[in-house]
Amino acid sequence: MLRIHLTADDLARVRFPPRPAPLQELHAALTTAVAPGPNLPLVGRWRARVLRSLPAAANPLSDLVPGGRPPAFLDVLGETLEEAFERIRTTRPEHVRAELERVYGAGRPAPRWIRGLHAGEAASWQTVRRAQRAAYEAVLAPVWPRVQDLHREAFARHALTVAEHGLAAALTSLAPGSRLDGALWEWPSAAEREVHPAGRGLVLLPSLHHSSGPLVQDVPARPVVLTLPVGPGLPPVPDAADGPDEPLAAALGRTRADLLRLLEEPRTTTELARALRVSNATASEHAAALRAAGLLTTTRTGRSVRHTRTPVAELLPDVRAGN
């Protein structure tokens, strides 16, 4: 159980950023790409795409997570990469040293550039910046406009919930299964953890690349940051086809190809929209195009509409998500 003990000052300082934080979103994407997770075919394809796209210049980032948990000084907010880089760079030297000593532990050898980071060498800080920039360009830059759009939608939903139902309802709506008991916010979680913002406030940061959560960043002298999944489904992917190794995407476009792959069993328009991270209207439009092409059928029962792949669609190359 995760327990967040909020004071009156914390409740007055709950914040939902109006724009996504690129460095935090990048860290969430990389964590999702390398961490073990459910064996969902489309997520597996996304992971393979991300790992295949990472350039050698991003390799030093793996040195920062030798045990799977990165140093806390990387957990900063910023609306641009440059702003986030500067915030990391201004971290107190003693905090940087303590975190590097924590992640490497006793007796674990550290690469030369990590030792330089521990000593505060400018060249090592440049290594961090180059690696993060290279990873961002490969992983997030192609989908960043879509991430921004989806973040704005999440921000608007949160603002409306606060306005219509109050902060307590808005908080618990972000975390199904959580409950706010007075000033104690409790989350079902595998790990026991007590978090005390103690007046520093709380930042609620939605992520399109993190599917289970929350991720908690609790850094001294900064607000506590909760990185929250905004819903089920795949992380955003470029609309353009990936290349000749995915002929279905090349023929239909990325979104329609993924929609067909999702129809291993009949799904409603709402289920497809959630999985694809698009609006119901967009999912319906894609389904209509595929139906006109003879690749899916649609049946209506009352107000519910369900879509199913046709036998013709089953014959297409790469249509089965597990292939």
N, C-alpha and C positions, 0 to 999 in steps of 0.2 A: 504494500500500500504506500503510495506517495501522499504525504501530507504537507500541504503548504499553509503555514500559519501566518495569516494576514493581520496586520494592524489597521487601525483607522487610516493612518497615513498611506499604507500600501493600497487600500481600497480606493483612496482618492487619487492614486497615481497609477492605476491600471491603464495601460496604453496599448492600442492596436495600431501599428504603423500603417500609414496610408499607402506606402510603397514597399515592395519586397527588398530584402537585404541580399545583394548578390553573393557576398562571401559566405553568409550563413546558408544560403540556398545551395551553393557549391559544396559546402561541407556535408549537407544533408544528402546531396546526390551521390557524392563519393562514398559516404557511409552505406547508403542503400546498395550501391554497386558492388561493394566488396563484402558486405555482411551476409551471413547465411540468412535465408528467408524462405518463405513458402515457394514451392516449386510450381509457380504459375508460368505457363508458356510465354505469355506476352511480356511479363516482367523479365523472364530469362533472356528474351530477345533484346530487350532494352539494356540489360546488364552487359550482354555481349557487345552491343553497339558502343556503349560508353567505354568499356575497357579497351576495345579495339581502336577507339579514336584518341585515346590519351597519348600525347607525344612524350618523347624521352625527357623533355624539359620539365615535365610534371613529376618525374620519378622521386625527387627529394621529399615530396609530401608523404610518401610511404615511410620515410625515416622518422617522421614525426609521430607515427602511431605504431611503434614496435609491438605494443601489447593490445592494440585495438581501440584504445581510448586516447584521443589527442590531448595535448596540453591545453589548459583552459585559457591561456592568453590568446589563442586563435579565435575565441568566441567573442566577437565584437559585432556591433551593428554599424551600418553605414549604407547610405542610399546609392553610393557608387563604390567601385572597387578601390579607387584612390583614397576615398575617405576611410574605408575599412583598413586599407594598408597602413595609413597614418596612425590609426587608433592602435593597431597591433604594435607598431614601431614605438609608440610612446608608453607601452606597458612598463611598469616599474621593473628595473633589472632584477631585483630580488625575487619578484614573482616569476619572471621568466626562468631564472635559475631553479627555483623550487619546483616548477612544473616539469622542467626537463629532467630533473633528478627523480621526480615521481614516475614519469613514464618509462625511464630507462632502468630505474631500480638499482639495487646493489649488484655489481658484478657484470651487468650487461654492457658489452662494449658499444660505444657510440661512434658513428662516422666522424671524420675530421670536421666537416662543416657544422655538425651538431655541437661539437665541442667549441667551435668558434662562436656559435650562437649563444652558448652558455657564457662565453667570455665577453659577449657584446660586440663582436666584430661586425663591421658594416658589410663586409663581403658576404657573410652568412645571412644577414637580413636581406640582402639582394637576392640570394638564392631562394629564400622563402617567397619573395615577391614574384620572381620570374616563374617559379613553379605554380603558384596560384593563378597567375595570369594565363599561363599556358593551359592549365586545366579548365579555367573558365572559358577560354576561346573554343576549346574542343567540346566541352560538355554543355555549357549553358548558353553561350552566345547564339547558337542556331535556334534556340527556343525561347530566348529571353522576352521577345514581344508577347508571346503567349503567356508566359509566366506573369508578366505585368498585368495582362488583361484578367487572368484568373484571380490574381491577388486583389485587384480592384473589386471584383465580384464578391470575394470573401469579406473584404472591408465593408462593402455596402450592406451585406447581410448582417454582419455584426452590429453595425451602427443602427440598423432598423430594429434589431432585437433589443438593444439597449434602450432605444427610444420607446418602443412599444411595451416591453415587459420588464425592463430594469436590468441592472448589472448582474445580479445573481443568475437570472435566466440566461443571460448572454454567456456567462462563464460556463455553466453546465451544458449549454448547447454545443459548446466547442469540444466537449469531452464526454461522449455518451458513457453513462455508467458512473460518472463523477457526481459528487454532491457537495453543496456548500452548507455547512452547519455553523451558523454564526459567521465567524471569521476564519473557520477552518475549511479549506478546500481539499477534499479527499479524492484520490484517483485510484482505481484498481490497477495494481502494478505487481509484477513478479518480484521486484526488489523493494525492501523496506527503506524508506528515505524520509527524513524530516527536513523541510526547507523553511528557513526563517528570513524573509526579506528584511524584517526589522526596520521598516520605514523607507527602504530604498525603492520600493515600487515594483511593479510587475509589467513586463512587456510580453504580449501575446503575439507570436510571430508565426503566421501560417506558412506551411511548406508544401510545395507540389511534389517534392522528391522524397518525402519521409512518410512512410505508410503506417508506422506504429509509434506510439509515443506516450508522453512527450519527451523531448530531449530537454534537459534542464541545464542551463548555464548559470552558475552561481559564483560570480567573481567578486571579490571584496571591492567595496566602494562603487559598485555598479548595480543597476537594477537587475533583478532576477529575470532571465529570459526563458520562456517556454516556447520551444519550437514544436508546432502542432500540425499533424496532418490535416489537410482541409477536406479529405474525403477519400473514398476508395477508388481504385483504378490505376491505370498506368501513369508514370511520370510523363510530362509532355514530350512529344517527339516531333521532329521536323515534318512539315507537310510534304516536303519533296521526297521522292523515292530514294532509297538508300543506294541503289546500284543494281548491277546485273545479277547479284546473288539473291535478290528478292524480286522475282518477276511479277508477283501479284501486286506489290506496291508500285512497281514500274507501270503496270497496266491500269490500275484503278486509282492510284494515289494512296498515300499513307493512311489517312483516316478511314477510307472505305475498306481498304485491305484489313485493317485492324478490326473494323466492325464485323466483317465476314468471319474472321477468325474467332471472334467472341461468340459466334452463334453455333458453338458445339452443341448447345441445347437452346431451345427457344428463350428469347428474352424480350422484355417490354422495352418501349422507347426510353422510358426513364432509366432502366437498368443500363441500357447502352450508353445513354448520355453521361451517366455517372462514371462508368468504366472508361469512357473515352475523354472525360473531362471537357465536355462541350455542353451547350444548352440543349434542351429537349427539341427545340425547333431545328437546330443544326443536325442532331441525330436523325430526326424525322426526314429531313431533306436528303441526307445521305442514303437512308433506307429506301426512300422513294426512287432515287436514281438506280440503286441496285435492284429494286423490284422491277423497274422498267427494263432493265437488262436481263431479267429472268434469273437473277442470282439469289433472290430471297422471296418468300411469300409472307403475307401479313394476314392475320386473322384477328377479328375483334369479338370480344365477349363483354357485353355491357360497355363500360368505359375503358376497359383494358385492351390494349393492342399488343400483340405478340408477333415477333418476327422469327422466321425459320429459314435456314439455308435450303436451297433447292438441290436436287440431284445434279443439275448442271454445275452449280457452284462447287460441289464435292469433287468434281473432276478437275478443277483448276489447280495448277501447280502452286504449292506452298500455302494452300488455303487452310489446311489443318494446323492449328497452333502448335501442336507437338512435333511437327515435322521439321 
